[in-house]
Amino acid sequence: MSVASAGHYRCASGAAARLAYSDAQAGHVVSVDTVVTCHRGSGSLRPGHRAGASLGNGTAVIASVGSAFPDRSYSQEEIGALLGLENRVVKKLLHSPHIQRRHLYLPEIDPRTGRARSESAAELHAKFREGAFEIGSRAIRDALDAASLSPADVDYMMCVTSSGFMVPGLSSLFSRELGFKRNLLRADVVGMGCNAGLNGMNPLVQWVRNHPGRAALLVCCEINSAIYVLDETPRTGIVNSLFGDGAAAAVLTGYRGNGTGPAPSSQAPGVLDFESFCIPDQWAAMRFDWNAGAGKWSFFLDRDIPYVIGFNIREPVETLLKRNGLDLSSVTHWVLHTGGGVVIDSVKLSLGLEEHDVRHTRSVLRDYGNISSGSFLVSLQRLLAEGCASVGDRGVMVTMGPGAQIETALLEFGQAKT
């Protein structure tokens, strides 16, 4: 029996969520009383509360998705050796089958140690800027080419990142270097973490609905190797064993079915609705701290956060579906953030999904590791390339990250009804 079959539950403490997850894996019924529920206003939704905005007559369509990665990829064994990851816990993670390779911008090898040379904070910042521009530009061109568009056709660009900070931001850099028009609307979402791709997509969806015939571009660009700190602690080793570098971009267009706006293809997903869910009791579970000894920012992941996400994932998903007259059985396609093997397992168990439902999420994690905000777009790209979606199929996209925050979006594939 899955966690989901135990009935309605809300926010759980980390230890309680981990215990209940273990019981559910063993086939035990999980009582609602097993978890510590949130107080009102601390993650539970009020009846009728609506975090997302349902779409009206217009339809926002994801016309294309593109992605790009550093040219050099490494096996987990190679990364462990190059970064000197000797901690017992970290070495166990490196041998996990969930991740096989990651594409990274690693520095040259120090001939004295045979390991990757240590990078200063200034060098890491430069790596973020240069790497983000390189793979971000390639992802943008990939997405625009797939939609038969050029930078001059884009009216609104939203850039998302949590692995570096720039002023002006990435949207300004891409606008200047890639030939976008001068009256381009642009915005940057910085520091929201792995869930932020859907946070960036939400306003673009609303905008293209209200501006049919115009195009918006979402760009998620993460150089996670620019946040690596090299020491012997499990904290930094876990981060260094999980995250990869990557960029993804999506073109969104508005369509109203009356000849206004480009008509979507038979498999293009329309974005129908969003739902958000915050777990403030877990605010510190995923965060950046300043490491004074290293002179760098250091990312922290609580070991129990995968189980907390699993325990809370069902509520926003069911709220999203119920508002649209649907339930879990109505969903044909699932696009999940590749948070890690245990995160995928926990979400899969909570929602009662089959392994087939998470095949693209698994494969993106296997091939690239966790690439943060853009990983769900790469999973969507693989789903679209598979060509298995039929007109009228429903899909759900799910991302999760610091806050702790869960974001969801409802898709419908094919020609939009008006």
Disulfide bonds with the S-S distance in Angstrom:
none
